[in-house]
Amino acid sequence: MKTLRFTYRLSLKFDMPVCEHYFTLRCVPVSNDVQKITIENSLVAPADCLNEGIDGFGNHHYVGQCLRSHDSFEYEV
């Protein structure tokens, strides 16, 4: 099986500070017999609480929240 290395980066800048920000991030494809996904590094900032999981379709996702005031949001995998 061939190896493909990639980096996915999302960066948001809000017009004004936000708080009580809840998010679900789904950008990693399903891991199966055709492709094996290995997440080597991930970053979600800011995040007061962050949980990783697998949804009903087998896709990796992150669910979290940031309750404090912030004006940007970043995600990298």
Summary of the structure (lengths in Angstrom):
residues: 77
radius of gyration: 14.2
end to end distance: 21.2
largest distance: 46.3
contacts: 158
relative contact order: 0.41
helix: 0%
strand: 53%
